[in-house]
Amino acid sequence: MLIAGFPAPALGTNCWVVAPAAGEQCVIIDPGIGVVDQLEDVLTEHRLHPAAVILTHGHIDHTFSVAPVCGAKDIPAYIHPADADQLADPWSYIGAPKGTPMFGLEYTEPSDVTMLADGQPLELAGVTLSVRLAPGHTPGSLVFGVETPDAPVLFSGDLLFAGSIGRVDLPGGSAQDMLASLADIVLPMDDATVVKPGHGPDTTIARELATNPYLLQVASDLPRTGL
């Protein structure tokens, strides 16, 4: 399994590339603001051929480059329907007038979008990903899981970071839903799971259970059942 990632130059959103191996098809997760050149370098380095873009949620810092990437590679984008409207109107979620340039750049809506459902197995580019709806940061936030020979991997988007969680104060955010998602999705996970978040460094479920104040709060309210 090949997993490569890098932070976008704007807002540090992690863009991930997942493939069975070098020289194969791949899936791109969350191509954010200004990542097109960096992404092309990663694809070239590993001789990868994109099959799809999948999105953990609809915020512009995770979706800005979806249209140019999908258009250039002639591939679809996948998102949960509760966040799909953000692909058409990302400005409403940051309180800006529609059409306002962002970071001096013009946003373009992708034309080929497929909806994802909670719990559906997603098989793309020779990779099988689990899909879980994890509302809180946004109503349609998703996390993606994949098994690797070394350990399970969770692409957590803005649900879970190293030492923290995603903000819940933007339109569509919900503190109650966030805590429920942490309890229902994160707490039961294998301790060895490697977390590759939407921002910041990798972590593990074991490390977050021991140190993350939000998970400690949730665990104290709802005892962990484990797997």
N, C-alpha and C positions, 0 to 999 in steps of 0.2 A: 504493500500500500504506500502510495506517495501522497504526502500532505505538505503543501508549501503555503506560506502566508507572508504577508507584509502589511504594514500600516499605511493607510492613505496619507498623502501629504497634508490634507486638510482634515482636521478633527481626529486624526489617528485611528480611523475605522479600519479594523482588520479585514482584509480581503483574503479569502482562502481558496486554494485549488486542490481538488481531491481526484486522484486517479488510481487505478489498479497498479500501475507502474509507469516508469518513464516510457515515452513513445506511444502511449495509449490515448484513448479519449479521456476527457476529464469533465468535472463539474466545477463551476465557479460559484463561490458563495460571497454575496455582499460586495459587489464592485462599487466602491464609494467615489468620493470626489477626487478627480485628478489621477485616477489609477491606471488609465489606459496604457501608457507607455511602460510602467512597471509590470503590469500584468502581461503585456506582450513579451517582455524580457523573460519572465518566469516560464511562459509557454514555450518560448524558443529554447531556453536552457534545457528544459526537460522533454522537448519534442512532443508536446501535448496538443491535442485537438479538442477544443471545447464542444460539448454536446448540449449544455444547458447552463443557465444562470438560475440559482435558487436564492431566495431572499428570506432572511430571518424575520424581517418586518419592513414596514413601508417608509421609515424615516429617510429623509433625503441624503443623510450622510452614509447610508447603506445602499442607496439605489441610484445615485446620481449618474453613474456610468453604465447603467443597465442598457439603455437604448443604443449608445455607440458600440458597446461590446456585442450585444445581440445582433445589431444590424450588420456589423462587420463580419461576424461569424455565421450569420443566418441561423440563429438558434433561438429557442423560446426562453422566456423567463417564467419562474414559478413563484407564487406568493399565496398566502391565505386570503380568502375573499374579504375578511373583515378589514384588511389593510389595503385591498386593491385600489380603493379610491385615492390613496395617497400617490399612486403612480400617475394619476391624471392631475391631481391638485396637491402637490406636496407643500405648497405655500400655506394652506389653511392650518397645517399642523405646527407651524412656527409663527403664526400670526402675521404673515406678510401678504401684501396684495398679490393676486395671481399674476404670474409673468415676471415678477421681480427677479432680476439677475442674482444669482447666488455665487458669491466669491468671484464676481465678475464674469461668470459663465452662464450660458443659457441652458436650461434643463429641457430635455426632450422626453416625451412619454414613449415607452416601448410599445410596439404594435402587436407582438405575439406573446400573449400572457396566458398561462395555464394556472388554474386554481388548485391549491393543495388542501387536503382534508386531514383533520386530526386522526392520527393512528394509521394512516395509509402507508404501506411500504412503497418506497420510491426507488425504482431501479433505473439508473441512468449511467451511461458510460462504463458499464461493468462494475458499478458500485451500488450496493444496496444500503439505503439510508432509512432510518426510522424517522417519522415525522410526528412531533407532539406539539399541540397547541399550548402555549404558555402565556396567557394574557397577563397584563399588569403594566408593562412598559408601553405597549399598545394593545388594542383588542385582538389583533391578529398576529401577535408575536409567535414565532415558531422556534423550536430547537430541533437540531438534526443529530442523530446518533449514527455511528458507524463502528463496526467491529474491525479491529486490526490484530495482527499476530501478537503484538505486544500488550495492548490494553484497549478497552473500549474508549472511544473518543466522542465527546459531546461538543458540537458547535452551538454555543449557548446564546449567540446574539447578544442582546442587551438584557437578558434575564439575569445572568450571573457573571460577575467579574472576579478577579483575584482580590479578595478582601472586601468586596462590595457587591452592589446590584445596580440595575438600571434605574434611572429616574422615573418617577411616576407623576410628575407635576405638569406634563404637557397634555394637550387635548387627547382624550382617549385613555390616559393613564389611570391606574387604579391601584392604590396601596393594598387594598383588600385582595384584589385579584393577584397581585404580585406575590403576597405571602402565601396564598393558596397554591400558586404555581410552584413556588419553592418547596412547599410541603408535599405536593402530589407528584412532582417530577424529579426534583433534585434529591430530596432525602432518601428515597428508596434506591438510588443508584449505587452501583458497585464503587467501593472506596477507591479502587485503582483507576477509575475513569479519568482520563485526561480531558480537561476543559479548555477549549480553544474559543475564547470569548470575542465579542464584537469590538472590544477595546482593551488594550493592555496585554500583559503577559499571560502565557499559559499557566494553569494551575491544575490541581486535582480535587476530586470530590473529598478525599480524606483531609486534605489541607484546609479546604473551606469549611468542612464540618467542625474542624478543631479551632478555626480562627476567625471565620467570617461572622461578624456580629448579627447579621440578619438571619443567617442559618442557625446560629445559636439560639436566637429568639424563637424561631419557628420550631426547632427541635425541642425546646423546653415546653412549648405549648402543645406539640403533637409528637409523641415519641416515635422515633424512627422504627419502621418495620423491617427494613432490609430486604434483600433478595435471596 
